[in-house]
Amino acid sequence: MKPETSTVLAKAETARLDPTPVFPPKQEPLRRRLPDERKAIIHHFSVGGHEGYLMVGLYEDGQPGEIFIRMAKEGSTIAGLMDSFGIAVSLALQYGVSLKVLCGKFSHTRFEPSGWSGNPQIGYAKSLMDYLFRWMALKFLPRDSSQSPAEAKIRIFETEPAQARTASVPTNGADGDAPACKSCGGIMSNSGSGYRCENCGSASGGLQ
């Protein structure tokens, strides 16, 4: 038997006795840093009376590479949380996470504070994150031409001014002093010992 043949057979026998998989060397993710001198957009926002500023640092191609969110007083809990969240999103963008993925993840998240934003393209914001990422999607992402009619109807409903929406909500004979719904802004109707919103189903007063 030739020496080359015996060497091949020996390696095959070793691989059979020791079936440890061989993995390729791990590649570290690459970080695309922004240039030292960069353009930025500063956007003032207000959600349910809570005001703040969003600053978006841009790459040379005009795409966002970092964000800073300023709200409340420096050193407060909400200011610290917003700073930390902005750093996390900035790192995600610089390490290649798609803005579309981030917007899809954080848009329409619901928590307080929420309310009308005064932005006619967004209307009612379910949370601060909902507003910020829907605004970024409008600013930096192409419009989705494949949007279904149902999705388009929901979008129109969300961006329609409060006055137009409340005028179209049936009141079922409610008194003119019926309160506005805290969830969606529609006029509530009298229902038993309290009020119920015909628009989103929220209840107030004696209803549970």
DRENSETOR-952258 format. One record per atom (N, C-alpha, C, O): x, y, z; residue number from 1. Coordinates in nm, 2 decimals, padded with zeros to 4 digits. Layout:
R     east    north       up     n
R        X        Y        Z   NUM
...
***
This chain:
R     east    north       up     n
R    00.08   -00.12    00.00     1
R    00.00    00.00    00.00     1
R    00.09    00.12    00.00     1
R    00.18    00.13    00.08     1
R    00.05    00.22   -00.09     2
R    00.13    00.34   -00.10     2
R    00.12    00.43    00.03     2
R    00.01    00.42    00.10     2
R    00.22    00.50    00.06     3
R    00.21    00.58    00.19     3
R    00.10    00.69    00.18     3
R    00.04    00.71    00.28     3
R    00.07    00.74    00.06     4
R   -00.03    00.84    00.05     4
R   -00.17    00.78    00.08     4
R   -00.25    00.84    00.15     4
R   -00.19    00.65    00.03     5
R   -00.32    00.58    00.06     5
R   -00.34    00.56    00.21     5
R   -00.44    00.57    00.26     5
R   -00.23    00.51    00.27     6
R   -00.24    00.48    00.41     6
R   -00.27    00.61    00.50     6
R   -00.34    00.60    00.60     6
R   -00.21    00.72    00.45     7
R   -00.24    00.85    00.53     7
R   -00.38    00.89    00.51     7
R   -00.45    00.93    00.61     7
R   -00.44    00.87    00.39     8
R   -00.58    00.90    00.37     8
R   -00.67    00.81    00.45     8
R   -00.77    00.86    00.52     8
R   -00.64    00.69    00.46     9
R   -00.72    00.59    00.53     9
R   -00.71    00.62    00.68     9
R   -00.81    00.61    00.76     9
R   -00.59    00.66    00.73    10
R   -00.58    00.70    00.87    10
R   -00.66    00.82    00.91    10
R   -00.72    00.82    01.01    10
R   -00.66    00.92    00.82    11
R   -00.74    01.04    00.85    11
R   -00.89    01.01    00.85    11
R   -00.97    01.06    00.93    11
R   -00.93    00.92    00.76    12
R   -01.08    00.88    00.75    12
R   -01.11    00.80    00.88    12
R   -01.22    00.82    00.93    12
R   -01.03    00.72    00.92    13
R   -01.05    00.64    01.05    13
R   -01.06    00.73    01.17    13
R   -01.15    00.72    01.25    13
R   -00.97    00.83    01.17    14
R   -00.98    00.93    01.28    14
R   -01.10    01.01    01.28    14
R   -01.16    01.04    01.39    14
R   -01.15    01.05    01.16    15
R   -01.27    01.13    01.15    15
R   -01.39    01.04    01.19    15
R   -01.49    01.10    01.25    15
R   -01.39    00.91    01.16    16
R   -01.50    00.82    01.20    16
R   -01.51    00.80    01.35    16
R   -01.61    00.80    01.41    16
R   -01.39    00.79    01.42    17
R   -01.39    00.77    01.56    17
R   -01.41    00.90    01.64    17
R   -01.46    00.89    01.75    17
R   -01.38    01.01    01.58    18
R   -01.40    01.14    01.65    18
R   -01.49    01.23    01.56    18
R   -01.43    01.32    01.49    18
R   -01.62    01.21    01.57    19
R   -01.71    01.29    01.48    19
R   -01.74    01.43    01.52    19
R   -01.85    01.48    01.50    19
R   -01.65    01.50    01.58    20
R   -01.67    01.63    01.63    20
R   -01.68    01.72    01.51    20
R   -01.59    01.73    01.43    20
R   -01.79    01.80    01.50    21
R   -01.81    01.88    01.38    21
R   -01.71    02.00    01.38    21
R   -01.67    02.05    01.48    21
R   -01.67    02.03    01.26    22
R   -01.57    02.14    01.25    22
R   -01.64    02.26    01.20    22
R   -01.70    02.26    01.09    22
R   -01.65    02.37    01.28    23
R   -01.72    02.49    01.24    23
R   -01.62    02.59    01.19    23
R   -01.50    02.60    01.23    23
R   -01.67    02.67    01.09    24
R   -01.58    02.78    01.04    24
R   -01.56    02.88    01.15    24
R   -01.64    02.90    01.24    24
R   -01.45    02.95    01.14    25
R   -01.42    03.06    01.24    25
R   -01.53    03.16    01.24    25
R   -01.58    03.20    01.14    25
R   -01.57    03.20    01.37    26
R   -01.68    03.30    01.38    26
R   -01.64    03.43    01.33    26
R   -01.53    03.48    01.37    26
R   -01.72    03.50    01.26    27
R   -01.70    03.63    01.21    27
R   -01.77    03.73    01.29    27
R   -01.89    03.73    01.31    27
R   -01.69    03.83    01.34    28
R   -01.75    03.94    01.42    28
R   -01.83    04.03    01.33    28
R   -01.79    04.06    01.22    28
R   -01.94    04.08    01.38    29
R   -02.02    04.18    01.30    29
R   -01.94    04.31    01.28    29
R   -01.87    04.35    01.37    29
R   -01.96    04.37    01.17    30
R   -01.90    04.49    01.13    30
R   -01.98    04.61    01.17    30
R   -02.10    04.61    01.14    30
R   -01.92    04.71    01.23    31
R   -02.00    04.83    01.27    31
R   -01.97    04.94    01.17    31
R   -01.85    04.98    01.15    31
R   -02.07    05.00    01.11    32
R   -02.06    05.11    01.02    32
R   -02.07    05.24    01.10    32
R   -02.19    05.28    01.13    32
R   -01.96    05.30    01.13    33
R   -01.97    05.42    01.21    33
R   -02.00    05.54    01.12    33
R   -01.98    05.54    01.00    33
R   -02.06    05.64    01.19    34
R   -02.09    05.77    01.11    34
R   -01.97    05.85    01.10    34
R   -01.88    05.84    01.19    34
R   -01.96    05.94    01.00    35
R   -01.85    06.03    00.99    35
R   -01.84    06.12    01.11    35
R   -01.95    06.15    01.17    35
R   -01.73    06.18    01.14    36
R   -01.72    06.27    01.25    36
R   -01.80    06.40    01.23    36
R   -01.86    06.45    01.32    36
R   -01.81    06.44    01.10    37
R   -01.90    06.55    01.07    37
R   -02.02    06.50    00.99    37
R   -02.00    06.45    00.87    37
R   -02.14    06.51    01.04    38
R   -02.26    06.45    00.98    38
R   -02.37    06.54    00.98    38
R   -02.38    06.64    01.06    38
R   -02.47    06.52    00.89    39
R   -02.59    06.59    00.89    39
R   -02.69    06.53    00.99    39
R   -02.68    06.41    01.02    39
R   -02.79    06.60    01.03    40
R   -02.88    06.55    01.13    40
R   -03.02    06.62    01.11    40
R   -03.02    06.74    01.06    40
R   -03.12    06.56    01.15    41
R   -03.26    06.61    01.15    41
R   -03.31    06.62    01.30    41
R   -03.30    06.52    01.37    41
R   -03.36    06.73    01.34    42
R   -03.41    06.75    01.47    42
R   -03.56    06.77    01.46    42
R   -03.61    06.86    01.39    42
R   -03.64    06.68    01.52    43
R   -03.79    06.68    01.51    43
R   -03.85    06.70    01.65    43
R   -03.82    06.63    01.74    43
R   -03.93    06.80    01.66    44
R   -04.01    06.83    01.78    44
R   -04.14    06.75    01.78    44
R   -04.21    06.75    01.67    44
R   -04.17    06.68    01.89    45
R   -04.30    06.60    01.89    45
R   -04.37    06.62    02.02    45
R   -04.31    06.67    02.12    45
R   -04.50    06.59    02.02    46
R   -04.58    06.60    02.14    46
R   -04.68    06.49    02.13    46
R   -04.76    06.48    02.03    46
R   -04.69    06.41    02.23    47
R   -04.78    06.29    02.24    47
R   -04.86    06.31    02.37    47
R   -04.81    06.29    02.48    47
R   -04.99    06.34    02.36    48
R   -05.07    06.35    02.47    48
R   -05.02    06.46    02.57    48
R   -05.04    06.45    02.69    48
R   -04.96    06.57    02.52    49
R   -04.91    06.67    02.60    49
R   -04.77    06.66    02.65    49
R   -04.72    06.75    02.71    49
R   -04.71    06.54    02.62    50
R   -04.57    06.52    02.66    50
R   -04.48    06.55    02.54    50
R   -04.49    06.49    02.44    50
R   -04.40    06.65    02.56    51
R   -04.32    06.71    02.45    51
R   -04.18    06.65    02.46    51
R   -04.13    06.62    02.57    51
R   -04.11    06.65    02.34    52
R   -03.97    06.60    02.34    52
R   -03.91    06.63    02.20    52
R   -03.98    06.69    02.11    52
R   -03.78    06.60    02.19    53
R   -03.71    06.62    02.06    53
R   -03.64    06.49    02.02    53
R   -03.59    06.42    02.10    53
R   -03.65    06.46    01.89    54
R   -03.58    06.34    01.83    54
R   -03.48    06.40    01.74    54
R   -03.51    06.47    01.64    54
R   -03.35    06.36    01.76    55
R   -03.24    06.40    01.67    55
R   -03.20    06.27    01.60    55
R   -03.16    06.17    01.67    55
R   -03.19    06.27    01.47    56
R   -03.15    06.16    01.39    56
R   -03.02    06.20    01.31    56
R   -03.02    06.29    01.23    56
R   -02.91    06.13    01.34    57
R   -02.79    06.15    01.27    57
R   -02.79    06.07    01.14    57
R   -02.83    05.95    01.14    57
R   -02.74    06.12    01.03    58
R   -02.75    06.06    00.90    58
R   -02.61    06.02    00.84    58
R   -02.51    06.09    00.87    58
R   -02.61    05.91    00.77    59
R   -02.50    05.87    00.69    59
R   -02.49    05.96    00.56    59
R   -02.58    06.05    00.54    59
R   -02.39    05.94    00.49    60
R   -02.37    06.02    00.36    60
R   -02.48    06.00    00.26    60
R   -02.52    06.09    00.19    60
R   -02.55    05.88    00.27    61
R   -02.65    05.85    00.17    61
R   -02.79    05.90    00.23    61
R   -02.89    05.87    00.16    61
R   -02.79    05.96    00.34    62
R   -02.92    06.02    00.39    62
R   -03.00    05.92    00.48    62
R   -03.11    05.96    00.53    62
R   -02.94    05.80    00.51    63
R   -03.01    05.71    00.59    63
R   -02.97    05.72    00.74    63
R   -02.85    05.76    00.76    63
R   -03.06    05.70    00.83    64
R   -03.03    05.72    00.97    64
R   -02.92    05.62    01.03    64
R   -02.93    05.50    00.99    64
R   -02.83    05.67    01.11    65
R   -02.73    05.59    01.17    65
R   -02.73    05.60    01.32    65
R   -02.66    05.52    01.39    65
R   -02.80    05.70    01.38    66
R   -02.81    05.71    01.52    66
R   -02.93    05.80    01.56    66
R   -02.98    05.88    01.48    66
R   -02.98    05.78    01.68    67
R   -03.09    05.87    01.73    67
R   -03.06    05.91    01.87    67
R   -03.00    05.84    01.95    67
R   -03.11    06.03    01.90    68
R   -03.11    06.08    02.04    68
R   -03.25    06.13    02.07    68
R   -03.31    06.20    01.99    68
R   -03.30    06.09    02.19    69
R   -03.43    06.13    02.23    69
R   -03.42    06.21    02.36    69
R   -03.37    06.16    02.46    69
R   -03.47    06.33    02.36    70
R   -03.46    06.42    02.47    70
R   -03.60    06.45    02.52    70
R   -03.69    06.51    02.45    70
R   -03.63    06.41    02.65    71
R   -03.76    06.44    02.71    71
R   -03.73    06.46    02.86    71
R   -03.63    06.42    02.92    71
R   -03.82    06.54    02.92    72
R   -03.82    06.57    03.07    72
R   -03.68    06.63    03.11    72
R   -03.61    06.68    03.02    72
R   -03.66    06.63    03.23    73
R   -03.54    06.70    03.29    73
R   -03.42    06.60    03.28    73
R   -03.43    06.48    03.30    73
R   -03.30    06.66    03.26    74
R   -03.18    06.58    03.26    74
R   -03.16    06.51    03.40    74
R   -03.17    06.57    03.50    74
R   -03.13    06.38    03.40    75
R   -03.12    06.31    03.52    75
R   -03.24    06.24    03.57    75
R   -03.23    06.16    03.67    75
R   -03.36    06.26    03.51    76
R   -03.48    06.20    03.55    76
R   -03.49    06.06    03.50    76
R   -03.41    06.02    03.41    76
R   -03.58    05.98    03.55    77
R   -03.59    05.84    03.51    77
R   -03.62    05.83    03.36    77
R   -03.56    05.75    03.29    77
R   -03.72    05.90    03.31    78
R   -03.76    05.89    03.17    78
R   -03.65    05.94    03.08    78
R   -03.63    05.89    02.97    78
R   -03.58    06.04    03.12    79
R   -03.46    06.09    03.04    79
R   -03.36    05.98    03.03    79
R   -03.30    05.96    02.92    79
R   -03.33    05.91    03.14    80
R   -03.23    05.81    03.14    80
R   -03.27    05.69    03.05    80
R   -03.19    05.63    02.98    80
R   -03.40    05.65    03.06    81
R   -03.45    05.54    02.98    81
R   -03.45    05.58    02.83    81
R   -03.41    05.49    02.75    81
R   -03.49    05.70    02.79    82
R   -03.48    05.74    02.65    82
R   -03.34    05.75    02.60    82
R   -03.32    05.71    02.49    82
R   -03.25    05.79    02.68    83
R   -03.11    05.80    02.64    83
R   -03.06    05.65    02.61    83
R   -02.99    05.63    02.51    83
R   -03.09    05.56    02.70    84
R   -03.04    05.42    02.69    84
R   -03.11    05.36    02.57    84
R   -03.04    05.29    02.49    84
R   -03.23    05.39    02.55    85
R   -03.30    05.33    02.43    85
R   -03.25    05.38    02.30    85
R   -03.23    05.31    02.20    85
R   -03.21    05.51    02.30    86
R   -03.15    05.57    02.18    86
R   -03.02    05.51    02.15    86
R   -02.99    05.49    02.03    86
R   -02.94    05.48    02.25    87
R   -02.81    05.42    02.23    87
R   -02.83    05.28    02.17    87
R   -02.75    05.24    02.08    87
R   -02.92    05.20    02.22    88
R   -02.95    05.07    02.17    88
R   -02.99    05.07    02.03    88
R   -02.94    04.99    01.95    88
R   -03.08    05.16    01.99    89
R   -03.13    05.17    01.85    89
R   -03.01    05.21    01.76    89
R   -03.00    05.16    01.65    89
R   -02.93    05.31    01.81    90
R   -02.82    05.36    01.73    90
R   -02.72    05.24    01.70    90
R   -02.67    05.23    01.59    90
R   -02.69    05.16    01.80    91
R   -02.60    05.05    01.78    91
R   -02.66    04.95    01.68    91
R   -02.59    04.89    01.60    91
R   -02.79    04.92    01.70    92
R   -02.85    04.83    01.60    92
R   -02.84    04.88    01.46    92
R   -02.82    04.80    01.37    92
R   -02.87    05.01    01.44    93
R   -02.86    05.06    01.30    93
R   -02.71    05.05    01.25    93
R   -02.69    05.02    01.13    93
R   -02.61    05.08    01.33    94
R   -02.48    05.08    01.29    94
R   -02.42    04.94    01.26    94
R   -02.33    04.92    01.19    94
R   -02.49    04.84    01.33    95
R   -02.44    04.70    01.31    95
R   -02.53    04.63    01.20    95
R   -02.52    04.51    01.19    95
R   -02.61    04.71    01.13    96
R   -02.68    04.65    01.01    96
R   -02.82    04.61    01.03    96
R   -02.88    04.55    00.94    96
R   -02.88    04.64    01.14    97
R   -03.02    04.60    01.16    97
R   -03.11    04.70    01.07    97
R   -03.09    04.82    01.08    97
R   -03.20    04.64    00.99    98
R   -03.27    04.73    00.90    98
R   -03.37    04.82    00.98    98
R   -03.43    04.78    01.08    98
R   -03.38    04.94    00.93    99
R   -03.47    05.04    00.99    99
R   -03.62    04.99    00.97    99
R   -03.70    05.01    01.06    99
R   -03.64    04.92    00.86   100
R   -03.78    04.86    00.84   100
R   -03.81    04.76    00.95   100
R   -03.93    04.76    00.99   100
R   -03.71    04.68    00.99   101
R   -03.74    04.58    01.10   101
R   -03.77    04.65    01.23   101
R   -03.86    04.62    01.30   101
R   -03.69    04.76    01.26   102
R   -03.71    04.83    01.39   102
R   -03.85    04.90    01.39   102
R   -03.92    04.90    01.49   102
R   -03.88    04.96    01.28   103
R   -04.01    05.03    01.27   103
R   -04.13    04.93    01.28   103
R   -04.23    04.96    01.34   103
R   -04.11    04.82    01.22   104
R   -04.22    04.72    01.23   104
R   -04.23    04.66    01.37   104
R   -04.34    04.62    01.41   104
R   -04.12    04.66    01.44   105
R   -04.12    04.61    01.58   105
R   -04.18    04.70    01.68   105
R   -04.25    04.66    01.77   105
R   -04.15    04.83    01.67   106
R   -04.19    04.93    01.77   106
R   -04.31    05.01    01.73   106
R   -04.37    05.07    01.82   106
R   -04.35    05.02    01.60   107
R   -04.47    05.09    01.57   107
R   -04.60    05.02    01.62   107
R   -04.60    04.89    01.63   107
R   -04.69    05.10    01.67   108
R   -04.82    05.05    01.72   108
R   -04.81    04.97    01.85   108
R   -04.90    04.90    01.89   108
R   -04.69    04.99    01.92   109
R   -04.69    04.94    02.06   109
R   -04.77    05.04    02.15   109
R   -04.77    05.16    02.13   109
R   -04.84    04.98    02.24   110
R   -04.94    05.06    02.32   110
R   -04.90    05.06    02.47   110
R   -04.90    04.96    02.54   110
R   -04.88    05.18    02.52   111
R   -04.86    05.21    02.66   111
R   -04.86    05.36    02.68   111
R   -04.85    05.44    02.58   111
R   -04.88    05.40    02.80   112
R   -04.89    05.54    02.84   112
R   -04.75    05.60    02.84   112
R   -04.65    05.53    02.88   112
R   -04.73    05.73    02.81   113
R   -04.83    05.82    02.77   113
R   -04.87    05.80    02.62   113
R   -04.79    05.76    02.54   113
R   -05.00    05.82    02.59   114
R   -05.05    05.82    02.45   114
R   -05.14    05.93    02.43   114
R   -05.18    06.00    02.53   114
R   -05.18    05.95    02.31   115
R   -05.27    06.06    02.28   115
R   -05.25    06.12    02.14   115
R   -05.17    06.07    02.06   115
R   -05.32    06.23    02.12   116
R   -05.31    06.30    01.99   116
R   -05.17    06.37    01.97   116
R   -05.13    06.43    02.07   116
R   -05.11    06.35    01.86   117
R   -04.98    06.41    01.84   117
R   -04.98    06.54    01.77   117
R   -04.87    06.61    01.78   117
R   -05.08    06.58    01.70   118
R   -05.08    06.71    01.63   118
R   -05.02    06.69    01.49   118
R   -05.02    06.79    01.41   118
R   -04.97    06.58    01.46   119
R   -04.91    06.55    01.33   119
R   -05.02    06.49    01.24   119
R   -05.06    06.38    01.27   119
R   -05.06    06.56    01.14   120
R   -05.17    06.51    01.05   120
R   -05.14    06.37    00.98   120
R   -05.23    06.30    00.95   120
R   -05.01    06.34    00.97   121
R   -04.97    06.21    00.90   121
R   -04.98    06.10    01.00   121
R   -04.98    05.98    00.96   121
R   -04.98    06.12    01.13   122
R   -04.98    06.02    01.23   122
R   -05.11    06.02    01.31   122
R   -05.17    05.91    01.34   122
R   -05.15    06.13    01.35   123
R   -05.28    06.14    01.43   123
R   -05.26    06.09    01.57   123
R   -05.18    06.14    01.65   123
R   -05.34    05.99    01.61   124
R   -05.34    05.94    01.74   124
R   -05.22    05.84    01.76   124
R   -05.20    05.75    01.68   124
R   -05.13    05.87    01.86   125
R   -05.02    05.78    01.88   125
R   -05.05    05.70    02.01   125
R   -05.08    05.75    02.11   125
R   -05.03    05.57    01.99   126
R   -05.06    05.47    02.10   126
R   -04.95    05.48    02.21   126
R   -04.98    05.43    02.32   126
R   -04.83    05.53    02.18   127
R   -04.73    05.54    02.28   127
R   -04.62    05.63    02.22   127
R   -04.63    05.67    02.10   127
R   -04.52    05.67    02.29   128
R   -04.41    05.75    02.24   128
R   -04.33    05.67    02.13   128
R   -04.30    05.72    02.03   128
R   -04.31    05.54    02.16   129
R   -04.24    05.46    02.06   129
R   -04.32    05.44    01.93   129
R   -04.27    05.44    01.82   129
R   -04.45    05.43    01.95   130
R   -04.54    05.42    01.83   130
R   -04.52    05.55    01.74   130
R   -04.51    05.54    01.62   130
R   -04.52    05.66    01.81   131
R   -04.51    05.79    01.73   131
R   -04.37    05.80    01.66   131
R   -04.36    05.83    01.55   131
R   -04.26    05.78    01.74   132
R   -04.13    05.80    01.69   132
R   -04.10    05.71    01.57   132
R   -04.04    05.75    01.47   132
R   -04.14    05.58    01.58   133
R   -04.10    05.49    01.47   133
R   -04.19    05.50    01.35   133
R   -04.16    05.47    01.24   133
R   -04.32    05.54    01.38   134
R   -04.40    05.57    01.26   134
R   -04.36    05.69    01.19   134
R   -04.36    05.70    01.07   134
R   -04.30    05.79    01.26   135
R   -04.25    05.91    01.20   135
R   -04.13    05.88    01.12   135
R   -04.11    05.92    01.01   135
R   -04.04    05.79    01.18   136
R   -03.92    05.75    01.10   136
R   -03.95    05.67    00.98   136
R   -03.88    05.68    00.88   136
R   -04.05    05.59    00.99   137
R   -04.09    05.51    00.87   137
R   -04.14    05.61    00.76   137
R   -04.11    05.59    00.64   137
R   -04.22    05.71    00.80   138
R   -04.27    05.81    00.70   138
R   -04.15    05.89    00.64   138
R   -04.16    05.92    00.52   138
R   -04.05    05.91    00.72   139
R   -03.94    06.00    00.68   139
R   -03.84    05.93    00.59   139
R   -03.79    05.99    00.50   139
R   -03.81    05.80    00.63   140
R   -03.69    05.74    00.57   140
R   -03.73    05.61    00.49   140
R   -03.64    05.56    00.41   140
R   -03.85    05.56    00.50   141
R   -03.88    05.43    00.43   141
R   -03.97    05.46    00.31   141
R   -04.05    05.55    00.32   141
R   -03.96    05.39    00.20   142
R   -04.05    05.41    00.09   142
R   -04.19    05.37    00.13   142
R   -04.21    05.27    00.20   142
R   -04.29    05.43    00.07   143
R   -04.43    05.40    00.09   143
R   -04.46    05.26    00.04   143
R   -04.41    05.22   -00.07   143
R   -04.53    05.18    00.11   144
R   -04.56    05.04    00.07   144
R   -04.68    05.04   -00.02   144
R   -04.80    05.07    00.02   144
R   -04.66    05.02   -00.15   145
R   -04.76    05.02   -00.25   145
R   -04.85    04.90   -00.24   145
R   -04.95    04.89   -00.31   145
R   -04.80    04.79   -00.17   146
R   -04.88    04.67   -00.16   146
R   -04.97    04.67   -00.04   146
R   -05.02    04.56   -00.01   146
R   -04.99    04.78    00.02   147
R   -05.08    04.78    00.14   147
R   -05.22    04.74    00.10   147
R   -05.28    04.79    00.01   147
R   -05.28    04.65    00.19   148
R   -05.41    04.60    00.16   148
R   -05.52    04.71    00.19   148
R   -05.49    04.80    00.26   148
R   -05.64    04.70    00.13   149
R   -05.74    04.79    00.16   149
R   -05.78    04.80    00.30   149
R   -05.81    04.91    00.35   149
R   -05.77    04.69    00.38   150
R   -05.80    04.69    00.52   150
R   -05.70    04.77    00.60   150
R   -05.73    04.85    00.68   150
R   -05.57    04.75    00.56   151
R   -05.46    04.83    00.63   151
R   -05.47    04.98    00.59   151
R   -05.45    05.06    00.68   151
R   -05.51    05.01    00.47   152
R   -05.53    05.15    00.43   152
R   -05.64    05.21    00.51   152
R   -05.63    05.33    00.55   152
R   -05.75    05.14    00.53   153
R   -05.86    05.19    00.61   153
R   -05.82    05.22    00.75   153
R   -05.86    05.32    00.81   153
R   -05.74    05.13    00.81   154
R   -05.69    05.15    00.95   154
R   -05.61    05.27    00.95   154
R   -05.62    05.35    01.05   154
R   -05.52    05.29    00.85   155
R   -05.43    05.41    00.85   155
R   -05.51    05.54    00.84   155
R   -05.48    05.64    00.91   155
R   -05.61    05.54    00.76   156
R   -05.70    05.66    00.74   156
R   -05.77    05.69    00.87   156
R   -05.78    05.80    00.91   156
R   -05.81    05.58    00.94   157
R   -05.88    05.60    01.07   157
R   -05.79    05.66    01.17   157
R   -05.83    05.75    01.25   157
R   -05.66    05.62    01.17   158
R   -05.57    05.67    01.27   158
R   -05.53    05.81    01.25   158
R   -05.50    05.89    01.34   158
R   -05.52    05.85    01.12   159
R   -05.47    05.99    01.09   159
R   -05.59    06.09    01.08   159
R   -05.56    06.21    01.06   159
R   -05.71    06.04    01.08   160
R   -05.82    06.14    01.06   160
R   -05.83    06.23    01.18   160
R   -05.82    06.18    01.30   160
R   -05.86    06.35    01.17   161
R   -05.87    06.45    01.28   161
R   -05.98    06.40    01.38   161
R   -06.08    06.34    01.34   161
R   -05.96    06.44    01.50   162
R   -06.06    06.39    01.61   162
R   -06.20    06.45    01.58   162
R   -06.30    06.38    01.60   162
R   -06.21    06.57    01.53   163
R   -06.34    06.63    01.51   163
R   -06.42    06.55    01.40   163
R   -06.54    06.53    01.42   163
R   -06.35    06.51    01.30   164
R   -06.42    06.43    01.19   164
R   -06.46    06.30    01.24   164
R   -06.57    06.25    01.20   164
R   -06.37    06.24    01.33   165
R   -06.41    06.10    01.37   165
R   -06.52    06.11    01.47   165
R   -06.61    06.02    01.46   165
R   -06.52    06.20    01.57   166
R   -06.63    06.20    01.67   166
R   -06.76    06.24    01.60   166
R   -06.86    06.20    01.66   166
R   -06.76    06.31    01.49   167
R   -06.88    06.35    01.43   167
R   -06.95    06.23    01.37   167
R   -07.07    06.23    01.35   167
R   -06.87    06.13    01.33   168
R   -06.93    06.02    01.26   168
R   -06.97    05.90    01.35   168
R   -07.02    05.80    01.31   168
R   -06.93    05.92    01.48   169
R   -06.96    05.81    01.58   169
R   -07.11    05.82    01.63   169
R   -07.14    05.93    01.68   169
R   -07.19    05.72    01.62   170
R   -07.33    05.72    01.67   170
R   -07.33    05.74    01.82   170
R   -07.25    05.67    01.89   170
R   -07.42    05.82    01.87   171
R   -07.43    05.85    02.01   171
R   -07.54    05.77    02.08   171
R   -07.55    05.78    02.20   171
R   -07.63    05.70    02.00   172
R   -07.74    05.63    02.06   172
R   -07.82    05.71    02.15   172
R   -07.86    05.66    02.26   172
R   -07.85    05.84    02.12   173
R   -07.93    05.92    02.20   173
R   -07.86    05.97    02.33   173
R   -07.92    06.01    02.42   173
R   -07.73    05.97    02.32   174
R   -07.65    06.02    02.44   174
R   -07.67    06.17    02.46   174
R   -07.70    06.24    02.36   174
R   -07.66    06.22    02.58   175
R   -07.67    06.36    02.61   175
R   -07.56    06.43    02.55   175
R   -07.45    06.37    02.52   175
R   -07.57    06.56    02.52   176
R   -07.47    06.64    02.46   176
R   -07.35    06.65    02.55   176
R   -07.24    06.69    02.50   176
R   -07.36    06.62    02.68   177
R   -07.25    06.64    02.77   177
R   -07.17    06.51    02.80   177
R   -07.10    06.49    02.89   177
R   -07.19    06.41    02.71   178
R   -07.12    06.28    02.72   178
R   -06.97    06.30    02.70   178
R   -06.93    06.38    02.62   178
R   -06.89    06.23    02.79   179
R   -06.75    06.26    02.78   179
R   -06.68    06.20    02.66   179
R   -06.74    06.11    02.59   179
R   -06.56    06.25    02.63   180
R   -06.48    06.19    02.52   180
R   -06.41    06.07    02.57   180
R   -06.37    06.06    02.68   180
R   -06.39    05.97    02.48   181
R   -06.32    05.85    02.52   181
R   -06.18    05.88    02.54   181
R   -06.11    05.94    02.46   181
R   -06.12    05.83    02.65   182
R   -05.98    05.85    02.68   182
R   -05.89    05.77    02.59   182
R   -05.77    05.80    02.58   182
R   -05.94    05.66    02.53   183
R   -05.86    05.57    02.45   183
R   -05.85    05.62    02.30   183
R   -05.74    05.62    02.25   183
R   -05.96    05.67    02.24   184
R   -05.96    05.70    02.10   184
R   -06.00    05.84    02.07   184
R   -05.99    05.89    01.96   184
R   -06.07    05.91    02.17   185
R   -06.11    06.05    02.15   185
R   -06.26    06.06    02.10   185
R   -06.31    06.17    02.08   185
R   -06.32    05.95    02.07   186
R   -06.46    05.95    02.03   186
R   -06.56    05.99    02.14   186
R   -06.53    05.97    02.25   186
R   -06.68    06.04    02.10   187
R   -06.78    06.07    02.20   187
R   -06.85    05.94    02.24   187
R   -06.89    05.86    02.16   187
R   -06.86    05.92    02.38   188
R   -06.91    05.80    02.43   188
R   -07.06    05.81    02.44   188
R   -07.12    05.92    02.44   188
R   -07.13    05.70    02.45   189
R   -07.28    05.70    02.46   189
R   -07.32    05.64    02.59   189
R   -07.25    05.56    02.66   189
R   -07.44    05.69    02.64   190
R   -07.49    05.64    02.76   190
R   -07.53    05.50    02.76   190
R   -07.60    05.45    02.67   190
R   -07.48    05.42    02.86   191
R   -07.50    05.28    02.86   191
R   -07.52    05.23    03.00   191
R   -07.42    05.20    03.07   191
R   -07.64    05.22    03.05   192
R   -07.66    05.18    03.19   192
R   -07.62    05.28    03.29   192
R   -07.66    05.40    03.28   192
R   -07.53    05.24    03.38   193
R   -07.48    05.33    03.48   193
R   -07.36    05.41    03.44   193
R   -07.30    05.48    03.53   193
R   -07.32    05.40    03.32   194
R   -07.19    05.47    03.28   194
R   -07.20    05.50    03.13   194
R   -07.30    05.52    03.07   194
R   -07.08    05.51    03.07   195
R   -07.07    05.54    02.93   195
R   -06.98    05.44    02.86   195
R   -06.89    05.38    02.92   195
R   -07.02    05.41    02.73   196
R   -06.94    05.32    02.65   196
R   -06.91    05.38    02.52   196
R   -06.99    05.45    02.46   196
R   -06.78    05.36    02.47   197
R   -06.74    05.41    02.34   197
R   -06.78    05.32    02.23   197
R   -06.74    05.20    02.23   197
R   -06.87    05.37    02.14   198
R   -06.91    05.28    02.03   198
R   -06.79    05.26    01.92   198
R   -06.80    05.18    01.84   198
R   -06.69    05.34    01.94   199
R   -06.58    05.34    01.84   199
R   -06.48    05.23    01.88   199
R   -06.44    05.15    01.79   199
R   -06.43    05.22    02.01   200
R   -06.33    05.12    02.04   200
R   -06.38    05.03    02.16   200
R   -06.30    04.93    02.19   200
R   -06.50    05.05    02.22   201
R   -06.55    04.96    02.32   201
R   -06.51    04.99    02.46   201
R   -06.55    04.92    02.55   201
R   -06.43    05.10    02.48   202
R   -06.39    05.13    02.62   202
R   -06.51    05.18    02.70   202
R   -06.61    05.23    02.65   202
R   -06.50    05.15    02.83   203
R   -06.61    05.19    02.92   203
R   -06.56    05.28    03.03   203
R   -06.44    05.27    03.07   203
R   -06.65    05.36    03.09   204
R   -06.62    05.45    03.20   204
R   -06.74    05.46    03.29   204
R   -06.85    05.41    03.25   204
R   -06.72    05.52    03.40   205
R   -06.83    05.53    03.50   205
R   -06.86    05.40    03.57   205
R   -06.76    05.34    03.63   205
R   -06.98    05.36    03.58   206
R   -07.01    05.24    03.65   206
R   -06.99    05.11    03.58   206
R   -07.00    05.01    03.64   206
R   -06.96    05.12    03.45   207
R   -06.94    05.00    03.37   207
R   -06.80    04.94    03.40   207
R   -06.71    05.01    03.43   207
R   -06.79    04.81    03.40   208
R   -06.66    04.74    03.42   208
R   -06.62    04.67    03.29   208
R   -06.52    04.60    03.29   208
***
